[in-house]
Amino acid sequence: MYSSENIIYVFYTKGLRYFKERPVDVACPVCEYRADQKAGKLRQDAVLESPACRLLFRPSECWCIGG
């Protein structure tokens, strides 16, 4: 049988996974095309590619992240 602590841990880790994988609206700094990216990629400052103009940029260099 599972203890209540194990069940709470499973729900907690699933919640963290969703938090990292939730979509965040990002606009390309050149062409302003908007696309969803995973929040975990933004937090890691991974290189992103604009689907419209193929520009490579980092979230830390971009003023247009979010809303």
NORMO-V251990 format. One record per residue. N is the residue number from 0. PSI is psi as a letter, one per 20 degrees, with the letter a starting at -180 (none if undefined). Layout:
n = {N N}
psi = {PSI PSI}
//
This chain:
n = {0 1 2 3 4 5 6 7 8 9 10 11 12 13 14 15 16 17 18 19 20 21 22 23 24 25 26 27 28 29 30 31 32 33 34 35 36 37 38 39 40 41 42 43 44 45 46 47 48 49 50 51 52 53 54 55 56 57 58 59 60 61 62 63 64 65 66}
psi = {q q r h h g g g g g h g h h g g g g h h j q p p p p p p i g i k p p q p q p h h h g h i l q p q p p h g i k p p q q h h i p i k p a none}
//
